[in-house]
Amino acid sequence: MIGAVADDFTGAAEIGAVGLRHGLRAEVVLLGEPTGCADLVCMDTDSRSCDPTTAARRAAGAALLLRGRGATWIYKKTDSVLRGNVTPEIEGIVKQLGLSGALLVPGNPSLGRTITNGRYFVRGRLIHQTAFAQDPKHPRLSPNVLELIGEPSALPVFVGKSGESLPERGIVIGEAATSEDLYKWAALRNERWLMAGAAEFFDALLEPGTPIPETGPTRGGQLFVCGSASEATTDFVAGQAERGVPVFSLPEKLTGDREFSAQEASALAEAVATALQASARAILHVGLPPVRDVSLAESLALHLVRVAEVVLRRAEVGHVFAEGGATAVALARRMGWERLAVTAELAPGVVTLSVRDGDRRLLTIKPGSYAWPERLVR
């Protein structure tokens, strides 16, 4: 069994989908322990927004649990643009497992996310000149990867070029501009070093295998829960509305008045549930201008999830599509979905999971900055 530790739900699911592509039965664990039925277990520590000490403890604890459950090796999934507690979590796992260091390759070249000469680029632009600079929680304000990763507490940090050897100890940030660079780094995997980074590096580390077929369609309507304010989300919602898909949003007053009564939430949920009786698809999104206040953004996401939960308990929904990692995990936790099997990869980062413990619904999730694949848009 292979273990993976991720700091959010979408990251864990993305790694699971890569495993599925290689013929591995994969599951995502949000709470508790693995079922013992998977070849790849991806644990979500929900630690991206924690304080560094808590994040390190959670990551180390997850690695220890996976090692105890028989993981032959463990991958640390990080955000591809190095948001969150990247250094503390890596150092926590390295210390817990008694390793020499970590090889961190965060780039996803196929998505245009590359590192060259110690600087991070997104589709050819320096990252601090892109929309990632406006991230409300983790703005990327410098292209220098040594600044993006944060200060280490115990291990020295180096930037390495593909083809270079590893030092005796430390954290090596591997530059990668192409897929070939990823495979050069993957060739250095050994039992003394933690492998860490984004989904494409994990893909390079795996042996070829036969992909597991997709799960068939389920009965019931489709509910999209869109918690992101990204351009991709705005374009998707507008396009679906033009096609006649019912679209619902939170009341505008919530940008200034955070009170959202149970009666108001119930009324909105009832409207969505009624629409799903006549339409195969409905969209529930924040629908408000982007906010800079982090606490307000979190409050809006929670309101959205409250409404979505009521809809799921009232309407016959066979497939839930949730975008934005915080939105997806909050909805899963409210529904009591603790362990989910990875069943399909619709596109890189867009992953379908089946809910265990008797719930027959499917859940498809993606990061807010990713676009829905064309077959869903149509």
Backbone hydrogen bonds in HBPLUS format (Angstrom, degrees):
<---DONOR---> <-ACCEPTOR-->    atom                        ^
c    i                          cat <-CA-CA->   ^        H-A-AA   ^      H-
h    n   atom  resd res      DA  || num        DHA   H-A  angle D-A-AA Bond
n    s   type  num  typ     dist DA aas  dist angle  dist       angle   num
A0072-THR N   A0001-MET O   2.75 MM  71  5.94 153.9  1.82 166.0 174.5     1
A0002-ILE N   A0039-ASP O   2.87 MM  37  6.29 161.8  1.90 153.5 156.0     2
A0041-VAL N   A0002-ILE O   2.98 MM  39  6.42 161.1  2.02 165.0 169.1     3
A0003-GLY N   A0073-TRP O   3.08 MM  70  6.33 174.7  2.08 158.8 160.4     4
A0075-TYR N   A0003-GLY O   2.84 MM  72  6.27 155.7  1.90 145.1 151.1     5
A0004-ALA N   A0041-VAL O   2.86 MM  37  6.16 142.0  2.01 163.4 160.9     6
A0043-MET N   A0004-ALA O   2.84 MM  39  6.15 168.5  1.85 160.6 157.3     7
A0005-VAL N   A0075-TYR O   2.89 MM  70  6.36 154.3  1.95 161.7 170.1     8
A0077-LYS N   A0005-VAL O   2.81 MM  72  5.84 144.8  1.93 142.4 153.6     9
A0006-ALA N   A0043-MET O   2.88 MM  37  6.07 173.4  1.88 169.7 168.5    10
A0045-THR N   A0006-ALA O   2.89 MM  39  6.21 172.5  1.89 168.1 167.3    11
A0047-SER N   A0007-ASP O   3.10 MM  40  4.96 127.3  2.39 114.4 129.2    12
A0012-ALA N   A0008-ASP O   3.14 MM   4  6.42 157.2  2.19 147.9 154.1    13
A0013-ALA N   A0009-PHE O   2.95 MM   4  6.20 163.3  1.97 156.7 161.3    14
A0014-GLU N   A0010-THR O   2.90 MM   4  6.00 152.4  1.98 142.6 150.4    15
A0015-ILE N   A0011-GLY O   3.14 MM   4  6.38 155.8  2.20 147.0 151.9    16
A0016-GLY N   A0012-ALA O   3.04 MM   4  6.32 155.6  2.11 144.9 152.2    17
A0017-ALA N   A0013-ALA O   2.91 MM   4  6.20 149.3  2.00 149.3 157.2    18
A0018-VAL N   A0014-GLU O   3.14 MM   4  6.45 147.7  2.25 141.6 149.7    19
A0019-GLY N   A0015-ILE O   3.07 MM   4  6.43 157.0  2.13 149.6 155.4    20
A0020-LEU N   A0016-GLY O   2.96 MM   4  6.29 151.1  2.05 144.1 152.4    21
A0021-ARG N   A0017-ALA O   3.02 MM   4  6.27 148.2  2.12 143.3 151.2    22
A0022-HIS N   A0019-GLY O   2.88 MM   3  5.10 138.6  2.05 102.1 114.7    23
A0024-LEU N   A0019-GLY O   2.90 MM   5  5.03 164.1  1.93 137.4 134.6    24
A0023-GLY N   A0020-LEU O   3.04 MM   3  5.04 163.2  2.07 109.0 110.7    25
A0212-ILE N   A0020-LEU O   3.24 MM 192  5.77 155.6  2.30 144.9 152.1    26
A0039-ASP N   A0025-ARG O   2.72 MM  14  5.12 142.9  1.86 134.5 147.0    27
A0040-LEU N   A0025-ARG O   3.02 MM  15  6.24 147.8  2.13 157.4 156.7    28
A0342-VAL N   A0026-ALA O   2.91 MM 316  5.46 170.1  1.92 140.6 144.0    29
A0027-GLU N   A0040-LEU O   3.04 MM  13  6.55 151.8  2.12 162.0 170.9    30
A0042-CYS N   A0027-GLU O   2.92 MM  15  6.18 170.5  1.93 165.1 168.2    31
A0028-VAL N   A0340-LEU O   2.73 MM 312  5.23 163.3  1.76 159.7 165.2    32
A0340-LEU N   A0028-VAL O   2.93 MM 312  5.23 164.2  1.95 152.2 157.4    33
A0029-VAL N   A0042-CYS O   2.91 MM  13  6.19 160.6  1.95 151.1 156.0    34
A0044-ASP N   A0029-VAL O   3.06 MM  15  6.22 171.9  2.07 160.9 161.7    35
A0030-LEU N   A0338-GLU O   2.70 MM 308  4.95 172.5  1.71 165.2 164.8    36
A0050-CYS N   A0047-SER O   3.24 MM   3  4.99 161.9  2.28  99.6 105.0    37
A0055-ALA N   A0051-ASP O   2.99 MM   4  6.17 165.1  2.01 161.5 166.4    38
A0056-ALA N   A0052-PRO O   2.94 MM   4  6.08 163.0  1.97 149.7 153.6    39
A0057-ARG N   A0053-THR O   3.05 MM   4  6.27 157.2  2.11 145.6 152.0    40
A0058-ARG N   A0054-THR O   2.91 MM   4  6.16 161.2  1.95 154.3 158.9    41
A0059-ALA N   A0055-ALA O   2.98 MM   4  6.17 166.9  1.99 154.2 157.7    42
A0060-ALA N   A0056-ALA O   2.97 MM   4  6.07 164.9  1.99 148.8 153.4    43
A0061-GLY N   A0057-ARG O   2.90 MM   4  6.01 156.7  1.95 145.4 152.4    44
A0062-ALA N   A0058-ARG O   2.93 MM   4  6.15 155.3  1.99 149.1 155.2    45
A0063-ALA N   A0059-ALA O   3.01 MM   4  6.25 159.0  2.06 149.0 154.7    46
A0064-LEU N   A0060-ALA O   2.94 MM   4  6.16 156.8  1.99 148.3 154.8    47
A0065-LEU N   A0061-GLY O   2.97 MM   4  6.17 157.1  2.02 145.8 151.8    48
A0066-LEU N   A0062-ALA O   2.95 MM   4  6.19 163.1  1.98 150.3 154.7    49
A0067-ARG N   A0063-ALA O   2.88 MM   4  6.08 159.7  1.92 149.0 154.9    50
A0068-GLY N   A0064-LEU O   2.91 MM   4  6.10 156.6  1.96 146.3 152.9    51
A0069-ARG N   A0065-LEU O   2.93 MM   4  6.20 132.4  2.17 140.8 154.1    52
A0069-ARG N   A0066-LEU O   3.12 MM   3  4.98 128.9  2.39  91.8 105.6    53
A0071-ALA N   A0066-LEU O   3.01 MM   5  5.54 161.3  2.05 147.5 146.1    54
A0070-GLY N   A0067-ARG O   3.10 MM   3  5.30 160.5  2.14 107.9 111.8    55
A0076-LYS N   A0195-MET O   2.98 MM 119  6.39 166.3  2.00 151.6 155.8    56
A0197-GLY N   A0076-LYS O   2.96 MM 121  6.50 150.5  2.05 162.2 166.2    57
A0078-THR N   A0197-GLY O   2.86 MM 119  4.95 165.0  1.88 125.0 129.7    58
A0082-LEU N   A0079-ASP O   3.00 MM   3  4.98 161.6  2.03 111.9 112.5    59
A0089-GLU N   A0085-ASN O   3.12 MM   4  6.07 162.5  2.15 151.3 156.5    60
A0090-ILE N   A0086-VAL O   3.08 MM   4  6.24 162.4  2.11 151.6 156.9    61
A0091-GLU N   A0087-THR O   2.91 MM   4  6.06 172.0  1.92 162.0 164.4    62
A0092-GLY N   A0088-PRO O   2.87 MM   4  5.97 148.8  1.96 141.6 150.7    63
A0093-ILE N   A0089-GLU O   3.07 MM   4  6.31 158.1  2.12 149.2 153.1    64
A0094-VAL N   A0090-ILE O   2.93 MM   4  6.13 169.9  1.94 157.4 160.7    65
A0095-LYS N   A0091-GLU O   2.99 MM   4  6.06 163.4  2.02 146.5 150.7    66
A0096-GLN N   A0092-GLY O   2.99 MM   4  6.08 160.2  2.03 141.8 148.0    67
A0097-LEU N   A0093-ILE O   2.92 MM   4  6.04 159.6  1.96 157.0 160.8    68
A0098-GLY N   A0094-VAL O   3.00 MM   4  5.86 111.3  2.49 134.4 149.4    69
A0099-LEU N   A0094-VAL O   2.94 MM   5  4.99 165.9  1.96 146.9 150.0    70
A0098-GLY N   A0095-LYS O   3.25 MM   3  5.07 151.9  2.34  96.7 105.0    71
A0100-SER N   A0192-ARG O   2.83 MM  92  5.62 161.6  1.86 157.1 163.4    72
A0170-GLY N   A0100-SER O   3.36 MM  70  6.87 149.8  2.46 137.1 139.0    73
A0194-LEU N   A0101-GLY O   2.89 MM  93  6.25 167.0  1.90 152.3 151.7    74
A0102-ALA N   A0170-GLY O   2.96 MM  68  6.53 147.9  2.06 147.1 156.9    75
A0172-VAL N   A0102-ALA O   2.93 MM  70  6.36 161.7  1.96 164.2 169.4    76
A0103-LEU N   A0194-LEU O   2.85 MM  91  6.23 156.1  1.90 165.8 172.9    77
A0196-ALA N   A0103-LEU O   2.89 MM  93  5.91 152.1  1.97 166.1 157.2    78
A0104-LEU N   A0172-VAL O   2.76 MM  68  5.88 163.9  1.79 160.2 165.6    79
A0174-GLY N   A0104-LEU O   2.74 MM  70  5.94 157.4  1.79 145.6 153.7    80
A0105-VAL N   A0196-ALA O   2.89 MM  91  6.31 162.0  1.92 143.6 143.0    81
A0198-ALA N   A0105-VAL O   3.28 MM  93  6.70 152.8  2.36 131.7 130.8    82
A0108-ASN N   A0113-ARG O   2.85 MM   5  4.93 127.2  2.13 127.4 143.6    83
A0111-LEU N   A0108-ASN O   2.91 MM   3  5.57 149.3  2.01 123.1 131.9    84
A0113-ARG N   A0108-ASN O   3.15 MM   5  4.93 160.2  2.19 132.6 126.5    85
A0112-GLY N   A0109-PRO O   2.92 MM   3  4.88 160.8  1.96 107.4 111.4    86
A0123-ARG N   A0112-GLY O   2.60 MM  11  4.28 164.2  1.63 127.9 133.8    87
A0114-THR N   A0121-PHE O   2.99 MM   7  5.26 150.4  2.08 141.9 150.8    88
A0121-PHE N   A0114-THR O   2.80 MM   7  5.26 170.5  1.80 161.7 163.0    89
A0115-ILE N   A0176-ALA O   3.16 MM  61  5.40 159.2  2.20 129.4 134.8    90
A0176-ALA N   A0115-ILE O   3.21 MM  61  5.40 130.1  2.47 124.8 138.3    91
A0116-THR N   A0119-ARG O   3.00 MM   3  5.43 155.0  2.06 154.5 156.0    92
A0119-ARG N   A0116-THR O   2.98 MM   3  5.43 162.0  2.02 116.0 121.9    93
A0145-VAL N   A0118-GLY O   3.08 MM  27  5.86 166.6  2.10 148.6 152.9    94
A0120-TYR N   A0143-PRO O   2.78 MM  23  5.02 150.8  1.86 135.8 145.0    95
A0127-ILE N   A0120-TYR O   3.07 MM   7  5.82 160.9  2.11 145.0 143.5    96
A0122-VAL N   A0125-ARG O   2.69 MM   3  5.22 161.6  1.72 155.5 158.8    97
A0125-ARG N   A0122-VAL O   3.09 MM   3  5.22 167.1  2.11 111.1 114.4    98
A0129-GLN N   A0126-LEU O   2.85 MM   3  5.55 161.1  1.89 126.1 131.6    99
A0130-THR N   A0127-ILE O   3.12 MM   3  5.33 156.5  2.18 117.1 116.1   100
A0133-ALA N   A0130-THR O   3.11 MM   3  5.97 168.6  2.12 122.5 126.0   101
A0134-GLN N   A0131-ALA O   2.94 MM   3  5.52 158.7  1.99 116.5 123.1   102
A0135-ASP N   A0132-PHE O   3.38 MM   3  5.31 168.2  2.39 103.3 105.1   103
A0140-ARG N   A0132-PHE O   2.94 MM   8  5.51 168.8  1.95 124.9 128.6   104
A0147-GLU N   A0144-ASN O   2.99 MM   3  5.41 136.4  2.18 108.9 120.6   105
A0148-LEU N   A0144-ASN O   3.00 MM   4  6.32 152.5  2.08 148.4 157.3   106
A0149-ILE N   A0145-VAL O   2.98 MM   4  6.02 153.3  2.05 148.0 152.3   107
A0171-ILE N   A0156-PRO O   2.80 MM  15  6.21 156.2  1.85 159.4 167.0   108
A0158-PHE N   A0171-ILE O   2.83 MM  13  6.23 158.7  1.87 161.5 166.7   109
A0173-ILE N   A0158-PHE O   2.75 MM  15  6.10 171.5  1.76 159.9 161.5   110
A0160-GLY N   A0173-ILE O   2.92 MM  13  5.94 165.8  1.94 142.2 146.4   111
A0175-GLU N   A0160-GLY O   2.84 MM  15  6.02 170.6  1.85 169.1 171.5   112
A0164-GLU N   A0161-LYS O   3.05 MM   3  5.86 158.7  2.10 147.1 149.7   113
A0181-ASP N   A0178-THR O   3.13 MM   3  5.35 129.1  2.41  99.4 111.4   114
A0182-LEU N   A0179-SER O   3.02 MM   3  5.11 119.5  2.40  97.6 112.6   115
A0183-TYR N   A0179-SER O   3.21 MM   4  6.63 153.2  2.28 151.5 157.8   116
A0184-LYS N   A0180-GLU O   3.12 MM   4  6.42 146.9  2.23 145.1 154.1   117
A0185-TRP N   A0181-ASP O   3.10 MM   4  6.44 157.2  2.16 150.1 155.3   118
A0186-ALA N   A0182-LEU O   2.87 MM   4  6.12 156.4  1.92 147.9 155.5   119
A0187-ALA N   A0183-TYR O   3.13 MM   4  6.24 139.4  2.30 138.4 146.5   120
A0188-LEU N   A0185-TRP O   2.95 MM   3  5.55 162.2  1.98 118.0 123.9   121
A0189-ARG N   A0186-ALA O   3.16 MM   3  5.66 169.9  2.17 119.6 120.7   122
A0193-TRP N   A0190-ASN O   3.35 MM   3  5.84 166.1  2.37 115.1 119.1   123
A0202-PHE N   A0198-ALA O   3.41 MM   4  6.75 158.2  2.46 146.6 152.5   124
A0203-ASP N   A0199-ALA O   2.97 MM   4  6.25 153.8  2.04 148.8 156.3   125
A0204-ALA N   A0200-GLU O   3.12 MM   4  6.34 148.6  2.22 136.5 143.8   126
A0205-LEU N   A0201-PHE O   3.12 MM   4  6.41 132.3  2.36 140.3 152.8   127
A0205-LEU N   A0202-PHE O   3.07 MM   3  5.08 133.2  2.30  96.7 109.8   128
A0206-LEU N   A0203-ASP O   3.34 MM   3  5.51 148.5  2.44 102.1 110.3   129
A0221-GLY N   A0316-GLU O   3.02 MM  95  6.37 159.5  2.06 148.4 141.8   130
A0318-GLY N   A0221-GLY O   2.91 MM  97  5.48 138.1  2.09 133.4 145.6   131
A0319-HIS N   A0221-GLY O   3.29 MM  98  6.57 161.0  2.33 159.9 158.3   132
A0222-GLN N   A0280-ALA O   2.84 MM  58  6.12 155.8  1.90 143.3 151.1   133
A0282-ALA N   A0222-GLN O   3.00 MM  60  6.49 146.8  2.12 159.1 169.4   134
A0223-LEU N   A0319-HIS O   3.06 MM  96  6.54 157.8  2.11 156.5 163.6   135
A0321-PHE N   A0223-LEU O   2.81 MM  98  6.10 167.2  1.83 155.6 157.0   136
A0224-PHE N   A0282-ALA O   2.99 MM  58  6.34 168.4  2.00 159.7 163.4   137
A0284-LEU N   A0224-PHE O   2.79 MM  60  6.00 170.4  1.80 167.3 169.9   138
A0225-VAL N   A0321-PHE O   2.66 MM  96  6.04 165.3  1.69 167.8 171.9   139
A0323-GLU N   A0225-VAL O   3.05 MM  98  6.51 158.6  2.10 159.4 161.9   140
A0226-CYS N   A0284-LEU O   2.90 MM  58  6.27 159.3  1.95 151.7 158.6   141
A0286-VAL N   A0226-CYS O   3.35 MM  60  6.78 144.0  2.49 177.4 171.6   142
A0227-GLY N   A0323-GLU O   3.26 MM  96  6.01 160.3  2.30 144.6 146.9   143
A0234-THR N   A0230-SER O   3.05 MM   4  6.38 166.9  2.07 153.9 156.9   144
A0235-ASP N   A0231-GLU O   2.96 MM   4  6.12 164.4  1.99 153.6 157.2   145
A0236-PHE N   A0232-ALA O   3.06 MM   4  6.17 155.8  2.12 140.5 147.5   146
A0237-VAL N   A0233-THR O   2.93 MM   4  6.14 172.9  1.93 164.3 164.4   147
A0238-ALA N   A0234-THR O   3.09 MM   4  6.18 165.5  2.11 146.9 151.3   148
A0239-GLY N   A0235-ASP O   2.97 MM   4  6.07 159.2  2.02 146.0 152.0   149
A0240-GLN N   A0236-PHE O   2.95 MM   4  6.18 156.7  2.01 153.1 159.3   150
A0241-ALA N   A0237-VAL O   2.98 MM   4  6.17 156.4  2.04 150.0 156.3   151
A0242-GLU N   A0238-ALA O   3.10 MM   4  6.35 152.2  2.18 145.0 151.9   152
A0243-ARG N   A0239-GLY O   3.24 MM   4  6.52 133.9  2.47 134.5 146.2   153
A0243-ARG N   A0240-GLN O   3.05 MM   3  5.02 129.2  2.32  94.0 107.9   154
A0245-VAL N   A0240-GLN O   3.04 MM   5  5.46 160.1  2.08 152.7 146.3   155
A0244-GLY N   A0241-ALA O   3.00 MM   3  5.11 159.3  2.05 105.8 111.6   156
A0283-ILE N   A0246-PRO O   2.94 MM  37  6.30 158.8  1.98 158.3 165.1   157
A0248-PHE N   A0283-ILE O   2.78 MM  35  6.08 155.5  1.84 156.7 165.2   158
A0285-HIS N   A0248-PHE O   2.89 MM  37  6.35 164.7  1.92 162.7 165.7   159
A0250-LEU N   A0286-VAL O   3.21 MM  36  5.36 149.4  2.31 120.1 128.4   160
A0254-LEU N   A0251-PRO O   3.14 MM   3  6.04 168.2  2.15 124.9 128.2   161
A0255-THR N   A0252-GLU O   3.17 MM   3  6.13 175.5  2.17 128.9 130.2   162
A0256-GLY N   A0253-LYS O   3.07 MM   3  5.78 158.3  2.12 118.1 124.2   163
A0257-ASP N   A0253-LYS O   2.69 MM   4  5.58 168.8  1.70 170.3 167.2   164
A0265-ALA N   A0261-SER O   2.99 MM   4  6.30 164.3  2.02 153.7 157.9   165
A0266-SER N   A0262-ALA O   2.88 MM   4  5.99 155.6  1.94 143.6 150.7   166
A0267-ALA N   A0263-GLN O   2.95 MM   4  6.13 152.7  2.02 144.4 151.4   167
A0268-LEU N   A0264-GLU O   3.07 MM   4  6.32 160.7  2.11 150.5 154.8   168
A0269-ALA N   A0265-ALA O   2.95 MM   4  6.15 161.6  1.99 148.2 153.8   169
A0270-GLU N   A0266-SER O   2.89 MM   4  6.06 152.0  1.96 145.5 153.0   170
A0271-ALA N   A0267-ALA O   3.09 MM   4  6.35 149.1  2.19 142.0 149.6   171
A0272-VAL N   A0268-LEU O   3.09 MM   4  6.44 155.7  2.16 150.2 156.4   172
A0273-ALA N   A0269-ALA O   2.89 MM   4  6.12 166.0  1.91 153.2 157.2   173
A0274-THR N   A0270-GLU O   2.90 MM   4  6.03 155.1  1.96 144.8 151.4   174
A0275-ALA N   A0271-ALA O   3.06 MM   4  6.24 154.5  2.13 141.5 148.3   175
A0276-LEU N   A0272-VAL O   3.05 MM   4  6.36 147.0  2.16 148.0 156.9   176
A0277-GLN N   A0274-THR O   3.10 MM   3  5.34 148.2  2.21 103.1 112.5   177
A0278-ALA N   A0275-ALA O   3.09 MM   3  5.51 144.0  2.23 107.6 117.0   178
A0279-SER N   A0275-ALA O   2.89 MM   4  5.97 134.8  2.10 146.4 160.6   179
A0297-ALA N   A0293-ASP O   2.96 MM   4  6.24 159.4  2.01 153.7 159.9   180
A0298-GLU N   A0294-VAL O   2.95 MM   4  6.23 157.8  2.00 151.9 157.7   181
A0299-SER N   A0295-SER O   2.96 MM   4  6.14 148.6  2.06 138.1 147.1   182
A0300-LEU N   A0296-LEU O   2.92 MM   4  6.22 157.7  1.97 154.0 158.9   183
A0301-ALA N   A0297-ALA O   3.10 MM   4  6.35 156.6  2.15 145.8 151.9   184
A0302-LEU N   A0298-GLU O   3.04 MM   4  6.30 153.9  2.11 146.5 153.2   185
A0303-HIS N   A0299-SER O   2.98 MM   4  6.29 155.2  2.05 149.3 156.1   186
A0304-LEU N   A0300-LEU O   3.00 MM   4  6.25 159.5  2.05 149.0 154.3   187
A0305-VAL N   A0301-ALA O   3.03 MM   4  6.30 156.7  2.09 146.6 152.5   188
A0306-ARG N   A0302-LEU O   2.90 MM   4  6.14 153.1  1.98 148.6 156.0   189
A0307-VAL N   A0303-HIS O   3.15 MM   4  6.46 161.1  2.19 152.2 155.6   190
A0308-ALA N   A0304-LEU O   2.98 MM   4  6.25 163.2  2.01 148.9 154.1   191
A0309-GLU N   A0305-VAL O   2.89 MM   4  6.05 159.3  1.94 152.0 156.4   192
A0310-VAL N   A0306-ARG O   3.31 MM   4  6.61 159.0  2.36 145.2 149.6   193
A0311-VAL N   A0307-VAL O   3.02 MM   4  6.36 159.5  2.06 154.2 160.3   194
A0312-LEU N   A0308-ALA O   2.95 MM   4  6.22 161.2  1.99 155.0 159.3   195
A0313-ARG N   A0309-GLU O   3.10 MM   4  6.36 136.1  2.30 142.0 153.6   196
A0313-ARG N   A0310-VAL O   3.15 MM   3  5.15 130.4  2.41  94.9 108.2   197
A0314-ARG N   A0310-VAL O   3.05 MM   4  6.22 124.2  2.37 141.5 155.9   198
A0314-ARG N   A0311-VAL O   3.09 MM   3  5.16 142.4  2.23  99.7 110.8   199
A0315-ALA N   A0311-VAL O   2.81 MM   4  5.73 168.6  1.82 165.3 166.4   200
A0362-LEU N   A0318-GLY O   3.05 MM  44  6.39 162.3  2.08 146.3 150.2   201
A0320-VAL N   A0362-LEU O   2.88 MM  42  6.20 169.7  1.89 155.7 156.4   202
A0364-THR N   A0320-VAL O   2.77 MM  44  6.20 165.0  1.79 162.9 168.1   203
A0322-ALA N   A0364-THR O   2.80 MM  42  6.26 157.5  1.85 161.8 169.2   204
A0366-LYS N   A0322-ALA O   3.28 MM  44  6.85 135.1  2.49 150.0 157.8   205
A0324-GLY N   A0366-LYS O   2.94 MM  42  6.29 161.0  1.98 156.7 163.1   206
A0328-ALA N   A0324-GLY O   2.93 MM   4  6.14 168.4  1.94 163.4 166.7   207
A0329-VAL N   A0325-GLY O   3.04 MM   4  6.17 171.5  2.04 154.3 156.1   208
A0330-ALA N   A0326-ALA O   3.05 MM   4  6.03 155.8  2.11 140.9 148.2   209
A0331-LEU N   A0327-THR O   3.02 MM   4  6.17 158.1  2.06 150.2 155.7   210
A0332-ALA N   A0328-ALA O   3.00 MM   4  6.23 163.2  2.03 149.0 153.8   211
A0333-ARG N   A0329-VAL O   2.94 MM   4  6.08 160.7  1.98 149.2 154.0   212
A0334-ARG N   A0330-ALA O   3.02 MM   4  6.19 158.1  2.07 143.9 150.0   213
A0335-MET N   A0331-LEU O   3.00 MM   4  6.19 145.5  2.12 147.4 156.7   214
A0337-TRP N   A0332-ALA O   2.85 MM   5  5.08 161.8  1.88 158.1 154.1   215
A0336-GLY N   A0333-ARG O   3.05 MM   3  4.96 151.5  2.14  98.4 107.4   216
A0341-ALA N   A0354-SER O   3.01 MM  13  5.24 148.9  2.11 153.9 154.7   217
A0354-SER N   A0341-ALA O   2.78 MM  13  5.24 157.0  1.83 151.7 158.7   218
A0343-THR N   A0352-THR O   2.85 MM   9  5.64 166.3  1.87 146.4 150.3   219
A0344-ALA N   A0352-THR O   3.29 MM   8  4.99 151.1  2.38 136.3 132.1   220
A0352-THR N   A0344-ALA O   2.87 MM   8  4.99 172.6  1.88 142.6 145.2   221
A0346-LEU N   A0350-VAL O   2.88 MM   4  5.49 135.1  2.09 150.7 162.4   222
A0350-VAL N   A0347-ALA O   2.81 MM   3  5.06 166.0  1.83 134.9 138.0   223
A0351-VAL N   A0365-ILE O   3.04 MM  14  5.56 154.6  2.10 160.3 162.3   224
A0365-ILE N   A0351-VAL O   2.88 MM  14  5.56 152.2  1.96 154.4 157.5   225
A0353-LEU N   A0363-LEU O   2.70 MM  10  5.18 157.8  1.75 145.4 153.1   226
A0363-LEU N   A0353-LEU O   2.85 MM  10  5.18 166.0  1.87 155.6 159.4   227
A0370-TYR N   A0367-PRO O   3.18 MM   3  5.58 157.0  2.24 110.8 117.7   228
A0376-LEU N   A0373-PRO O   3.00 MM   3  5.70 147.0  2.11 119.3 127.9   229
A0377-VAL N   A0373-PRO O   3.27 MM   4  6.60 153.1  2.35 145.8 153.7   230
A0378-ARG N   A0374-GLU O   3.01 MM   4  6.26 155.2  2.08 156.3 160.7   231
